[in-house]
Amino acid sequence: MTRTAGATALTTALVVLVALVLLGLGIWGWRNAPVLAPAVLDEHERDLRARMLRRGSVACAGAGLCLVAAVALGVLRD
């Protein structure tokens, strides 16, 4: 099956869009983790939940960076 330039550009743009959303979500989650932890928990549990949220935000940001790197490698390869 042959790929057309339009389909490749659309796929690339979609992957870049998802990557930017993941990267933005990761950065936002990292900065707001203490606020996002439920207020009904005691201080120790809130700290644990904030750490958990930060780990998740790092995973989101890392996935976004991986997608950006994959797009960059794909563009450089073509």
C-alpha positions in Angstrom: 0.0 0.0 0.0 1.4 3.4 -0.9 1.3 6.4 1.3 0.2 9.7 0.0 1.9 13.0 1.1 -1.4 14.3 2.4 -2.1 11.3 4.6 1.5 11.4 6.0 1.2 15.1 6.8 -2.2 14.5 8.5 -0.8 11.6 10.5 2.3 13.7 11.5 0.2 16.6 12.5 -2.1 14.4 14.6 0.8 12.8 16.4 2.4 16.2 17.1 -1.0 17.4 18.4 -1.3 14.4 20.8 2.3 14.9 21.8 1.7 18.5 22.7 -1.4 17.7 24.7 0.4 15.0 26.6 3.4 17.3 27.3 1.1 20.1 28.4 -0.9 17.8 30.6 2.3 16.5 32.2 3.6 20.0 32.9 0.3 21.2 34.3 -0.1 18.1 36.5 3.4 18.5 37.9 2.8 22.1 38.8 -0.7 21.5 40.3 -0.2 18.1 42.0 -0.6 19.5 45.6 -3.8 21.3 44.6 -5.2 18.3 42.7 -4.8 16.0 45.7 -8.2 15.6 47.6 -8.6 18.0 50.5 -10.5 15.4 52.6 -7.3 13.4 53.1 -4.9 14.0 56.0 -1.6 15.7 55.4 0.4 12.5 54.9 -2.1 11.0 52.5 -2.3 14.2 50.5 1.5 14.2 50.2 1.4 10.6 49.0 -1.3 11.4 46.5 0.6 14.5 45.3 3.6 12.3 44.7 1.5 9.8 42.8 0.1 12.6 40.6 3.6 13.9 39.9 4.7 10.4 38.8 1.7 10.2 36.4 2.4 13.7 35.1 6.1 12.7 34.4 4.8 9.7 32.5 2.5 11.9 30.4 5.3 14.4 29.7 7.7 11.5 28.9 5.2 10.0 26.4 4.8 13.4 24.8 8.5 13.8 24.4 8.8 10.3 23.0 6.2 11.1 20.4 7.9 14.4 19.5 11.2 12.4 19.1 9.5 9.8 16.9 8.1 12.5 14.7 11.4 14.3 14.4 13.2 11.0 13.5 10.5 10.2 11.0 10.8 13.6 9.3 14.6 13.5 9.3 14.4 10.0 7.7 12.2 11.1 4.8 
